[in-house]
């Protein structure tokens, strides 16, 4: 499943890279299996346009077909965003935040047309459970009755997640109560008028959302809510036992230093503390939990002994029994209860890879389901005979594959997404380079993009970014939170090399490797980045006088701190939506920055806030920020700008009117504009040959 770097026409521009139809095609998303494991539905557009329709692959016929043709009737929009199979073979789906249904012949009709803001979907037989405007509803398609509200929503009160019991008698859910959370107003000008938006937005130390787990009969009746010691504690997952008698709640305190699994008796509401582990250096909540086969205990993914691995918890308070181990980590897992087998995704054989494996619940030898390098994102069939595998690597945009899970392991490619022009371009070469921390000697690896005609005797101008945690991914575009794949390719085509450093705070290298990140925003992270740059210079890749750095959000914080604390090390930086002031972070950032209390507070927050280090700026800086951003406030950028003016600093500010936090995804035109400003800035300062 490896891709190919093709030749011929090597002309790349932002207009070519960010266009509709897209040169890399439209990624297949939302794969979902029918209950009998005979059909797979997924969302795709075979012409590279944004609008995704439903496609169906029939296992027995070994053929796929396009089920809906709604994209032919619509000029824009993302299309269908979610789908689910009914037991009778029809497919329900969300389009324009409304429910629709498609028959086997592809005929489409609306469902519950008065229901807007449809959220999650889950099917049991011919009954569909879904959320709408904060309420949890069930519609029985077999009975042909209107949907019934099981748990009513209200202003600032909403069901955020749910699941069916195995027998379909109950629904477990979590209700989010934001009624005591701070409301903020953001005023801005957009499209010729003054606007004012209200957002539910907590800051460190504030009251935060209260989460209440519960169950409700699918046939209707009063919901039953379960009491937790602190409803402001996080919930990372929940699940009903196969007999519907018990509910686990995977929980932690806000700081994620205390991990607890509660088990509730559904009939009585009695609560048992099934598992508890205190870890004062924990900074990542990667925990996942599932019921063991026949409800004989729980399966737990945790890094309690150093790395994210699987354990069996045989009973309340019992010692965990380790199933997997090693100096590698598991990202996620799914249990095949009938075969007492756990399927999991791990960073093997390289830290940047995500490969598929399986292991008996009782422990034993691992079996690789996939081989080679790249990123696999699996959706297993209910009978675990097949896996729908969304695969990508550094040279290949995402495609959907069908893989048999029997001993033969047959594989079928279901999508061919890139346009023909894709194979006519010369794309970047990608390699992984090892560097070392100057602080503690820890391994730091870098994803490096090189021109296809890279000359090892030359030192190239280097753009580091976009910097963030979890950027080390062997997939097309690396980290995909921003659509920066095209920007990276454009910069490489213009004579730069582009680096994505694997910094502390990231998945894959264990708890001790991450320990230095605690209370260290803008400190250990920027040292890791600088050590990666030094390593690339020492290995002959980069010109030390022509290094730029950029990132957005937390990456914007690291960009500013890198310039402020290391003047002269970087020749230029671009900070997108920079989180300059951790006093205005989300409370969840307390995982790393710590709680707003203690003898070292507020000095600790000032040390981690770029706003208080601006005097160090000596190198060219550009800030890109949207005026309606509720995640990182535009007013925080203005506060920094005021300091710059007072201190006589030179900088550039690119304002995106009416844009929120995901400023690079608002529209193709804005993506081209913002990335164009960024690229022009680096070209002017770093001067590639």
C-alpha positions as CSV (number, residue, x, y, z in Angstrom):
1,X,0.0,0.0,0.0
2,X,3.0,2.3,-0.5
3,X,2.7,5.4,-2.6
4,X,5.0,6.7,-5.3
5,X,6.7,10.1,-5.9
6,X,6.1,10.7,-9.6
7,X,7.9,13.0,-12.0
8,X,7.2,15.1,-15.1
9,X,5.5,18.4,-14.2
10,X,6.9,19.7,-10.9
11,X,5.0,23.0,-10.9
12,X,3.2,23.5,-7.6
13,X,1.3,26.6,-6.4
14,X,-1.1,27.2,-3.6
15,X,-3.9,27.6,-6.2
16,X,-3.1,24.1,-7.5
17,X,-2.7,22.5,-4.0
18,X,-5.8,24.1,-2.5
19,X,-8.5,23.7,-5.2
20,X,-11.8,22.0,-5.8
21,X,-11.7,19.3,-7.0
22,X,-8.6,18.5,-4.9
23,X,-5.5,17.1,-6.5
24,X,-5.2,14.6,-3.6
25,X,-8.8,13.6,-3.9
26,X,-11.4,13.4,-1.2
27,X,-10.5,11.2,1.7
28,X,-12.9,8.3,2.5
29,X,-14.4,8.8,6.0
30,X,-17.1,7.4,8.3
31,X,-16.9,3.7,7.5
32,X,-19.7,1.7,9.1
33,X,-20.6,-2.0,8.9
34,X,-24.0,-3.6,8.7
35,X,-25.0,-5.7,11.7
36,X,-24.5,-9.0,9.7
37,X,-21.0,-7.9,8.6
38,X,-22.0,-8.4,4.9
39,X,-21.9,-4.7,3.8
40,X,-19.7,-1.8,4.4
41,X,-20.8,1.8,3.9
42,X,-18.5,4.8,3.7
43,X,-18.5,8.4,2.8
44,X,-16.5,9.5,-0.3
45,X,-16.4,11.5,-3.5
46,X,-14.6,9.9,-6.4
47,X,-14.2,13.1,-8.3
48,X,-12.2,15.0,-5.6
49,X,-15.0,17.4,-4.7
50,X,-15.9,18.2,-1.1
51,X,-19.3,16.7,-1.0
52,X,-19.3,13.1,0.3
53,X,-22.0,10.7,-0.8
54,X,-22.6,7.2,0.6
55,X,-20.8,4.2,-1.1
56,X,-21.5,0.6,-0.3
57,X,-19.2,-2.4,-0.7
58,X,-20.9,-5.8,-0.7
59,X,-18.7,-8.6,0.7
60,X,-20.4,-11.5,-1.1
61,X,-20.5,-9.7,-4.5
62,X,-17.0,-8.3,-3.9
63,X,-18.2,-5.1,-5.5
64,X,-18.9,-1.5,-4.5
65,X,-21.4,1.0,-5.7
66,X,-22.5,4.5,-5.0
67,X,-25.7,4.5,-3.0
68,X,-26.6,8.2,-3.0
69,X,-26.2,10.9,-5.7
70,X,-26.9,14.0,-3.7
71,X,-23.5,15.6,-4.5
72,X,-24.7,15.9,-8.1
73,X,-27.5,18.2,-6.9
74,X,-25.4,20.4,-4.6
75,X,-22.6,22.8,-5.5
76,X,-20.9,23.1,-2.1
77,X,-20.8,21.8,1.5
78,X,-19.1,18.8,3.1
79,X,-22.1,16.5,2.2
80,X,-23.1,13.6,4.3
81,X,-21.3,13.6,7.6
82,X,-22.5,10.4,9.3
83,X,-24.3,7.2,8.5
84,X,-25.6,4.1,10.1
85,X,-27.2,0.8,8.9
86,X,-30.7,-0.2,10.0
87,X,-31.4,-3.9,10.4
88,X,-33.7,-3.9,7.3
89,X,-30.8,-2.8,5.0
90,X,-31.6,0.9,4.8
91,X,-29.1,3.6,5.7
92,X,-29.9,6.6,7.9
93,X,-27.6,9.6,7.6
94,X,-27.0,13.2,8.5
95,X,-27.0,15.9,5.8
96,X,-27.2,19.6,6.6
97,X,-27.7,18.6,10.3
98,X,-30.9,16.8,9.4
99,X,-31.8,13.1,9.3
100,X,-32.4,11.3,6.0
101,X,-32.8,7.7,5.0
102,X,-31.7,5.9,1.9
103,X,-33.2,2.6,0.6
104,X,-31.2,-0.2,-1.1
105,X,-32.2,1.5,-4.4
106,X,-30.7,4.8,-3.4
107,X,-34.0,6.7,-3.0
108,X,-33.6,9.3,-0.3
109,X,-36.3,10.8,1.9
110,X,-36.1,13.1,5.0
111,X,-36.7,11.8,8.5
112,X,-38.0,13.9,11.4
113,X,-37.7,17.1,9.3
114,X,-38.3,19.3,12.3
115,X,-35.2,18.0,14.1
116,X,-32.2,20.2,13.6
117,X,-28.6,20.0,14.9
118,X,-28.5,16.2,14.8
119,X,-25.4,14.8,16.6
120,X,-24.4,11.2,17.2
121,X,-26.2,8.2,15.7
122,X,-26.4,4.6,16.9
123,X,-28.6,1.8,15.7
124,X,-30.0,-1.4,17.4
125,X,-32.0,-3.4,14.9
126,X,-34.5,-1.0,13.3
127,X,-34.3,1.5,16.2
128,X,-32.2,4.6,15.8
129,X,-31.0,6.5,18.8
130,X,-29.7,10.1,18.1
131,X,-29.1,13.4,19.8
132,X,-30.7,16.6,18.7
133,X,-30.5,20.0,20.4
134,X,-29.2,18.4,23.6
135,X,-31.9,15.7,23.8
136,X,-31.6,12.0,23.4
137,X,-34.2,10.4,21.2
138,X,-35.2,7.0,19.8
139,X,-37.1,6.4,16.6
140,X,-38.4,2.9,15.8
141,X,-38.4,2.6,12.0
142,X,-40.1,-0.8,12.2
143,X,-43.1,0.8,14.0
144,X,-43.2,3.9,11.8
145,X,-43.7,6.2,14.8
146,X,-42.2,9.6,15.4
147,X,-39.1,9.8,17.4
148,X,-39.5,9.9,21.2
149,X,-37.5,12.0,23.6
150,X,-35.9,9.8,26.2
151,X,-33.7,12.4,27.9
152,X,-34.7,16.0,27.4
153,X,-32.1,18.7,26.8
154,X,-32.4,22.4,27.8
155,X,-30.3,25.5,27.4
156,X,-26.7,24.6,28.5
157,X,-27.9,21.0,29.3
158,X,-27.2,18.3,26.7
159,X,-26.6,14.6,26.3
160,X,-23.1,14.5,24.8
161,X,-22.6,10.7,24.2
162,X,-24.5,7.5,24.6
163,X,-24.5,3.8,23.7
164,X,-27.0,0.9,23.5
165,X,-27.0,-2.1,25.8
166,X,-26.3,-5.4,24.2
167,X,-30.0,-6.5,24.3
168,X,-31.3,-3.1,23.2
169,X,-33.3,-2.6,26.4
170,X,-31.3,0.3,27.7
171,X,-29.3,3.3,26.6
172,X,-26.4,4.5,28.7
173,X,-25.5,8.2,28.4
174,X,-23.5,11.1,29.7
175,X,-25.3,14.5,30.2
176,X,-23.2,17.7,30.2
177,X,-24.5,20.5,32.4
178,X,-22.9,23.9,31.5
179,X,-25.4,26.0,33.5
180,X,-22.8,27.3,35.9
181,X,-20.0,27.7,33.4
182,X,-18.7,31.2,32.5
183,X,-20.3,32.9,29.4
184,X,-18.1,35.2,27.4
185,X,-18.9,37.6,24.7
186,X,-16.7,38.2,21.7
187,X,-17.3,41.4,19.7
188,X,-16.0,41.7,16.1
189,X,-16.8,43.2,12.7
190,X,-17.6,41.0,9.8
191,X,-19.2,41.5,6.4
192,X,-19.9,45.1,7.1
193,X,-21.6,44.8,10.5
194,X,-20.7,44.7,14.1
195,X,-21.3,41.3,15.7
196,X,-21.3,39.9,19.2
197,X,-21.2,36.2,19.9
198,X,-21.7,34.4,23.3
199,X,-19.7,31.3,24.1
200,X,-19.7,28.9,27.0
201,X,-16.0,29.2,28.0
202,X,-14.3,28.3,31.2
203,X,-10.9,29.6,32.3
204,X,-8.5,28.0,34.8
205,X,-10.0,28.0,38.3
206,X,-13.6,28.4,37.0
207,X,-16.6,26.2,37.5
208,X,-16.5,23.8,34.6
209,X,-19.0,21.4,32.9
210,X,-20.6,18.9,35.2
211,X,-20.9,15.4,33.7
212,X,-23.7,13.0,34.9
213,X,-23.7,9.4,33.7
214,X,-27.1,7.6,33.5
215,X,-29.2,5.0,31.9
216,X,-32.7,5.2,30.4
217,X,-35.0,2.4,29.1
218,X,-35.2,2.4,25.3
219,X,-39.0,2.0,25.6
220,X,-39.2,5.2,27.6
221,X,-39.4,6.1,31.3
222,X,-37.5,8.2,33.7
223,X,-33.7,8.4,33.3
224,X,-31.6,7.1,36.2
225,X,-28.6,9.2,37.0
226,X,-25.6,7.9,38.9
227,X,-23.8,10.0,41.6
228,X,-20.1,10.7,41.3
229,X,-17.9,12.1,44.0
230,X,-17.2,15.2,41.9
231,X,-19.3,15.8,38.8
232,X,-16.6,18.2,37.5
233,X,-14.2,15.3,37.1
234,X,-13.5,14.2,33.5
235,X,-15.2,11.1,32.0
236,X,-13.0,9.4,29.4
237,X,-15.5,6.6,28.5
238,X,-18.3,4.4,29.8
239,X,-19.8,1.1,29.0
240,X,-22.6,-1.3,29.9
241,X,-21.8,-4.9,30.6
242,X,-23.2,-7.4,28.1
243,X,-26.1,-8.3,30.5
244,X,-26.9,-4.6,31.0
245,X,-26.6,-4.9,34.8
246,X,-23.4,-2.9,35.4
247,X,-22.0,0.3,34.0
248,X,-18.3,1.3,34.2
249,X,-17.3,5.0,34.1
250,X,-13.7,5.7,33.2
251,X,-12.9,8.9,35.1
252,X,-10.2,11.2,36.5
253,X,-9.8,14.5,38.3
254,X,-9.2,17.6,36.2
255,X,-5.5,17.5,36.6
256,X,-5.5,13.8,35.4
257,X,-3.2,12.8,38.2
258,X,-5.9,10.5,39.8
259,X,-7.3,7.9,37.4
260,X,-10.4,6.0,38.7
261,X,-12.8,3.5,37.3
262,X,-16.2,3.3,38.9
263,X,-18.7,0.5,38.4
264,X,-22.4,1.1,39.1
265,X,-25.1,-1.4,39.7
266,X,-27.7,-0.3,37.2
267,X,-30.7,-1.6,39.3
268,X,-29.6,0.0,42.6
269,X,-27.2,2.8,41.7
270,X,-24.6,1.4,44.1
271,X,-21.1,2.5,43.2
272,X,-17.9,0.5,43.5
273,X,-14.4,2.0,43.1
274,X,-13.2,-0.7,40.8
275,X,-9.7,0.7,40.1
276,X,-7.7,3.7,41.3
277,X,-4.1,4.9,40.4
278,X,-2.4,8.1,41.5
279,X,0.4,9.4,39.2
280,X,1.8,12.8,40.0
281,X,3.6,13.1,36.6
282,X,0.7,12.1,34.3
283,X,0.2,14.6,31.5
284,X,-1.7,12.5,28.9
285,X,-5.2,10.9,29.5
286,X,-4.8,8.0,27.0
287,X,-6.8,5.6,29.2
288,X,-9.4,3.3,27.6
289,X,-11.6,0.6,29.2
290,X,-13.8,-2.2,28.0
291,X,-15.6,-5.2,29.6
292,X,-13.7,-8.4,29.4
293,X,-15.4,-11.4,27.7
294,X,-18.5,-12.6,29.6
295,X,-18.1,-9.5,31.8
296,X,-15.3,-11.2,33.8
297,X,-13.6,-8.0,34.8
298,X,-12.4,-5.1,32.7
299,X,-9.7,-4.6,30.0
300,X,-7.7,-1.4,30.6
301,X,-5.3,0.6,28.5
302,X,-2.9,2.6,30.8
303,X,0.7,3.7,31.1
304,X,0.8,3.0,34.9
305,X,4.1,1.0,34.4
306,X,5.7,3.4,32.0
307,X,4.1,2.8,28.5
308,X,0.6,2.6,27.3
309,X,-0.2,-1.2,27.5
310,X,-3.1,-3.5,28.0
311,X,-4.1,-5.0,31.4
312,X,-6.9,-7.2,32.7
313,X,-8.6,-6.1,35.9
314,X,-10.2,-9.4,37.2
315,X,-12.2,-7.7,40.0
316,X,-12.7,-4.6,42.1
317,X,-9.5,-3.6,43.8
318,X,-7.6,-6.6,42.3
319,X,-4.1,-6.2,41.1
320,X,-3.9,-5.5,37.3
321,X,-2.7,-8.4,35.1
322,X,-0.5,-7.1,32.3
323,X,-1.3,-8.4,28.8
324,X,1.2,-6.6,26.7
325,X,4.6,-4.9,27.4
326,X,7.6,-3.3,25.8
327,X,9.1,0.1,25.0
328,X,6.3,1.0,22.5
329,X,2.7,2.1,23.0
330,X,-0.8,1.1,22.2
331,X,-3.1,3.9,20.9
332,X,-6.5,2.1,20.9
333,X,-8.0,-1.3,21.1
334,X,-11.2,-3.2,20.4
335,X,-12.3,-6.5,22.0
336,X,-13.5,-9.6,20.0
337,X,-15.3,-11.2,23.0
338,X,-16.3,-14.4,21.1
339,X,-12.7,-15.2,20.4
340,X,-11.3,-13.6,23.6
341,X,-9.0,-11.6,21.4
342,X,-7.9,-7.9,21.6
343,X,-7.3,-6.1,18.4
344,X,-5.1,-3.0,18.9
345,X,-3.3,-0.2,17.1
346,X,0.3,0.5,18.1
347,X,3.4,2.6,17.1
348,X,5.2,-0.3,15.6
349,X,7.6,-0.8,13.9
350,X,8.5,2.9,14.2
351,X,7.2,5.6,16.5
352,X,5.6,7.4,13.5
353,X,3.7,4.3,12.4
354,X,0.2,3.0,13.5
355,X,0.0,-0.7,12.7
356,X,-2.6,-3.3,13.6
357,X,-2.0,-6.3,15.8
358,X,-4.0,-8.8,18.0
359,X,-3.3,-10.6,21.2
360,X,-5.3,-13.1,23.4
361,X,-7.0,-11.7,26.4
362,X,-5.1,-14.2,28.5
363,X,-1.8,-12.7,27.1
364,X,0.8,-14.4,24.9
365,X,2.4,-13.8,21.6
366,X,1.3,-10.8,19.5
367,X,0.3,-11.3,15.9
368,X,0.8,-8.6,13.4
369,X,-2.3,-7.9,11.2
370,X,-0.5,-5.4,9.0
371,X,3.2,-5.0,8.1
372,X,5.3,-2.2,6.8
373,X,5.2,1.5,7.6
374,X,2.3,3.9,7.6
375,X,-0.9,4.8,9.5
376,X,-3.8,2.4,9.7
377,X,-7.2,3.5,11.1
378,X,-9.4,0.4,11.5
379,X,-13.1,-0.2,11.6
380,X,-13.8,-3.9,12.5
381,X,-16.8,-5.8,11.3
382,X,-19.1,-7.0,14.0
383,X,-18.0,-10.7,13.5
384,X,-14.3,-9.6,13.3
385,X,-13.9,-11.4,9.9
386,X,-13.0,-8.1,8.2
387,X,-11.5,-4.7,8.9
388,X,-12.1,-1.6,6.9
389,X,-8.7,0.0,7.0
390,X,-8.2,3.7,6.2
391,X,-4.5,3.7,5.3
392,X,-2.0,6.4,4.4
393,X,1.7,6.9,4.5
394,X,4.1,9.8,3.8
395,X,3.7,9.5,0.0
396,X,0.1,8.3,-0.2
397,X,-3.1,10.3,0.5
398,X,-5.6,8.3,2.6
399,X,-7.5,5.4,0.9
400,X,-9.9,2.7,2.2
401,X,-8.9,-0.9,2.1
402,X,-10.8,-4.1,3.0
403,X,-8.7,-6.6,4.8
404,X,-9.7,-10.2,5.8
405,X,-8.8,-11.1,9.4
406,X,-8.4,-14.8,8.7
407,X,-5.1,-16.4,8.2
408,X,-5.0,-15.6,4.5
409,X,-5.3,-11.8,5.1
410,X,-6.6,-10.9,1.6
411,X,-6.7,-7.2,0.9
412,X,-8.8,-5.1,-1.5
413,X,-8.4,-1.5,-2.3
414,X,-11.9,0.2,-2.3
415,X,-11.0,3.8,-3.2
416,X,-8.7,5.5,-5.7
417,X,-8.9,9.2,-4.6
418,X,-6.2,11.4,-6.1
419,X,-6.8,13.0,-9.5
420,X,-4.7,12.0,-12.5
421,X,-2.6,15.2,-12.1
422,X,-1.4,13.9,-8.7
423,X,0.9,11.4,-10.4
424,X,2.3,14.0,-12.7
425,X,3.7,16.1,-9.9
426,X,7.0,15.7,-8.0
427,X,6.3,15.5,-4.3
428,X,8.6,15.8,-1.4
429,X,10.8,13.0,-0.2
430,X,10.1,12.2,3.5
431,X,12.5,10.6,5.9
432,X,12.9,10.3,9.7
433,X,16.0,11.7,11.4
434,X,17.1,10.9,15.0
435,X,18.3,13.8,17.3
436,X,19.1,14.0,21.0
437,X,18.0,16.3,23.8
438,X,20.8,18.5,25.2
439,X,18.9,18.4,28.5
440,X,18.7,14.7,29.3
441,X,19.9,12.9,26.1
442,X,16.4,11.6,25.3
443,X,15.7,10.5,21.7
444,X,13.9,13.1,19.6
445,X,13.0,12.1,16.1
446,X,12.0,14.4,13.3
447,X,9.8,14.0,10.3
448,X,11.8,15.7,7.5
449,X,10.5,16.7,4.0
450,X,13.1,17.2,1.4
451,X,12.9,18.3,-2.3
452,X,12.8,15.4,-4.7
453,X,16.1,16.5,-6.1
454,X,17.7,17.1,-2.7
455,X,21.4,17.7,-2.9
456,X,23.1,16.3,0.3
457,X,26.1,18.6,-0.2
458,X,23.9,21.7,0.2
459,X,22.5,23.2,3.4
460,X,18.9,24.3,2.8
461,X,16.7,27.0,4.5
462,X,14.6,25.2,7.1
463,X,11.0,25.7,8.1
464,X,10.1,24.0,11.4
465,X,6.4,23.4,11.7
466,X,3.7,23.4,12.2
467,X,5.0,22.7,15.7
468,X,2.7,20.9,18.1
469,X,2.6,17.7,20.1
470,X,1.9,14.4,18.2
471,X,3.2,15.7,14.9
472,X,5.3,12.6,14.2
473,X,2.9,10.7,11.9
474,X,3.7,8.5,8.9
475,X,0.8,9.6,6.8
476,X,0.1,12.1,4.0
477,X,0.6,15.6,5.4
478,X,1.8,14.4,8.8
479,X,-0.3,15.9,11.6
480,X,-3.7,16.6,9.9
481,X,-5.3,19.0,12.4
482,X,-4.5,21.8,9.9
483,X,-4.6,21.3,6.1
484,X,-0.9,22.2,6.0
485,X,0.0,19.3,3.7
486,X,-0.2,21.7,0.7
487,X,1.7,24.4,2.4
488,X,4.5,22.0,3.3
489,X,4.7,20.7,-0.3
490,X,4.7,24.3,-1.6
491,X,7.5,25.3,0.6
492,X,9.6,22.2,-0.4
493,X,9.0,23.0,-4.1
494,X,10.3,26.6,-3.4
495,X,13.6,25.3,-2.0
496,X,12.9,24.8,1.7
497,X,13.1,21.7,3.8
498,X,10.3,21.2,6.3
499,X,10.7,19.6,9.7
500,X,8.1,18.3,12.2
501,X,9.9,17.5,15.5
502,X,8.6,14.9,17.9
503,X,8.5,16.8,21.2
504,X,7.8,15.9,24.8
505,X,4.1,15.8,25.6
506,X,3.6,13.4,22.6
507,X,2.3,9.8,22.3
508,X,4.7,6.9,21.9
509,X,7.8,7.1,24.0
510,X,6.5,6.5,27.5
511,X,5.8,8.4,30.7
512,X,9.4,9.1,31.8
513,X,10.2,10.6,28.4
514,X,7.3,13.0,28.9
515,X,8.1,13.8,32.6
516,X,10.0,17.0,31.8
517,X,6.9,18.6,30.2
518,X,5.1,19.0,33.5
519,X,4.6,22.7,34.3
520,X,6.7,23.5,31.2
521,X,4.7,25.1,28.5
522,X,7.2,27.2,26.5
523,X,10.1,25.7,28.3
524,X,11.0,22.0,27.7
525,X,9.0,21.9,24.5
526,X,10.9,24.8,22.9
527,X,14.2,23.2,24.0
528,X,13.2,20.0,22.3
529,X,12.5,21.9,19.1
530,X,15.8,23.7,19.2
531,X,17.7,20.5,19.8
532,X,16.0,19.0,16.7
533,X,17.1,22.1,14.7
534,X,20.7,21.7,16.1
535,X,20.7,18.1,15.1
536,X,19.6,18.8,11.5
537,X,22.3,21.5,11.3
538,X,24.9,19.1,12.6
539,X,23.8,16.4,10.1
540,X,24.2,18.8,7.2
541,X,20.6,19.3,6.3
542,X,19.9,22.9,7.4
543,X,21.6,26.3,7.1
544,X,21.7,27.6,10.7
545,X,21.3,31.2,9.5
546,X,18.0,30.5,7.6
547,X,15.7,28.7,10.1
548,X,12.0,29.7,10.4
549,X,9.5,28.3,12.9
550,X,5.7,28.4,12.8
551,X,2.7,26.9,14.6
552,X,-0.9,27.6,15.6
553,X,-2.7,27.6,19.0
554,X,-0.3,25.8,21.4
555,X,2.1,25.8,18.4
556,X,1.7,29.6,18.3
557,X,2.7,29.7,22.0
558,X,5.8,27.6,21.2
559,X,6.7,29.8,18.2
560,X,6.5,33.0,20.3
561,X,8.4,31.5,23.2
562,X,11.1,30.2,20.8
563,X,11.6,33.7,19.4
564,X,11.4,35.5,22.8
565,X,13.7,33.2,24.7
566,X,16.2,32.3,21.9
567,X,16.8,35.6,20.0
568,X,19.0,35.0,17.0
569,X,18.5,31.2,16.9
570,X,15.6,31.5,14.5
571,X,15.6,33.9,11.6
572,X,11.8,34.3,11.6
573,X,8.6,33.0,13.1
574,X,4.9,32.8,12.3
575,X,2.4,32.4,15.1
576,X,-1.1,31.4,14.2
577,X,-3.8,32.1,16.9
578,X,-1.1,32.0,19.5
579,X,-2.0,31.0,23.0
580,X,-0.1,33.9,24.6
581,X,-1.8,33.8,28.0
582,X,-2.3,30.6,29.9
583,X,-4.6,32.4,32.3
584,X,-7.1,32.2,29.4
585,X,-6.4,28.6,28.5
586,X,-9.1,25.9,28.9
587,X,-9.0,24.3,32.3
588,X,-7.9,21.0,30.7
589,X,-4.5,22.6,30.0
590,X,-4.0,22.2,33.8
591,X,-2.8,18.7,32.9
592,X,0.5,20.4,32.0
593,X,0.5,23.9,33.3
594,X,-0.8,22.9,36.8
595,X,-3.8,24.3,38.8
596,X,-4.1,28.0,39.5
597,X,-3.1,27.7,43.1
598,X,-0.1,26.9,45.3
599,X,3.0,28.8,46.5
600,X,4.5,29.0,43.0
601,X,1.3,30.5,41.5
602,X,1.0,33.0,39.7
603,X,4.8,33.0,38.9
604,X,4.3,29.5,37.3
605,X,1.7,30.8,34.9
606,X,3.8,33.8,34.0
607,X,6.7,31.5,33.2
608,X,4.5,29.6,30.8
609,X,2.8,32.6,29.2
610,X,4.4,34.3,26.1
611,X,2.7,37.6,27.1
612,X,5.3,38.1,29.9
613,X,8.4,37.4,27.7
614,X,7.8,39.8,24.8
615,X,10.9,41.9,25.5
616,X,13.0,39.1,24.1
617,X,11.7,39.5,20.5
618,X,14.5,40.5,18.2
619,X,13.7,38.5,15.0
620,X,11.0,39.0,12.3
621,X,7.6,37.8,13.5
622,X,4.2,37.5,11.8
623,X,1.0,36.8,13.8
624,X,-2.1,35.3,12.0
625,X,-5.4,35.4,14.0
626,X,-9.1,35.3,13.4
627,X,-11.3,37.9,15.2
628,X,-14.0,35.6,16.4
629,X,-11.7,32.9,18.0
630,X,-13.3,31.6,21.2
631,X,-10.5,29.1,21.9
632,X,-7.6,31.5,21.9
633,X,-9.0,35.0,22.3
634,X,-8.1,37.7,19.7
635,X,-8.0,40.1,22.6
636,X,-5.0,38.2,23.9
637,X,-3.2,38.9,20.6
638,X,-4.1,42.6,20.9
639,X,-2.7,42.6,24.5
640,X,0.6,41.3,23.1
641,X,0.5,43.8,20.2
642,X,0.1,46.6,22.8
643,X,3.2,45.4,24.6
644,X,5.1,45.2,21.3
645,X,4.2,48.8,20.5
646,X,5.2,50.0,24.0
647,X,8.5,48.1,23.7
648,X,9.3,49.3,20.2
649,X,9.1,45.9,18.6
650,X,8.7,45.3,14.9
651,X,6.1,42.7,13.8
652,X,3.4,41.9,11.3
653,X,-0.2,41.2,12.1
654,X,-2.6,39.4,9.7
655,X,-6.2,39.7,10.8
656,X,-8.8,37.3,9.5
657,X,-12.2,39.0,9.9
658,X,-14.9,36.7,11.5
659,X,-12.6,33.7,11.5
660,X,-12.6,31.2,14.4
661,X,-9.8,29.1,15.8
662,X,-9.5,26.8,12.8
663,X,-8.5,29.7,10.6
664,X,-6.9,27.4,7.9
665,X,-10.1,25.5,7.3
666,X,-12.7,28.3,6.9
667,X,-12.6,28.3,3.1
668,X,-10.3,27.5,0.3
669,X,-9.9,31.2,-0.4
670,X,-8.9,31.9,3.2
671,X,-6.5,28.9,3.2
672,X,-4.8,30.2,0.1
673,X,-4.6,33.8,1.5
674,X,-3.3,32.9,5.0
675,X,-0.9,30.3,3.9
676,X,0.2,32.6,1.1
677,X,1.1,35.3,3.6
678,X,3.0,32.8,5.7
679,X,4.9,31.5,2.7
680,X,5.7,35.0,1.3
681,X,7.0,36.0,4.8
682,X,9.4,33.0,5.0
683,X,10.5,33.5,1.4
684,X,11.3,37.1,2.0
685,X,13.3,36.5,5.2
686,X,14.9,33.1,4.6
687,X,15.6,33.6,0.9
688,X,15.7,30.1,-0.6
689,X,17.9,29.9,-3.7
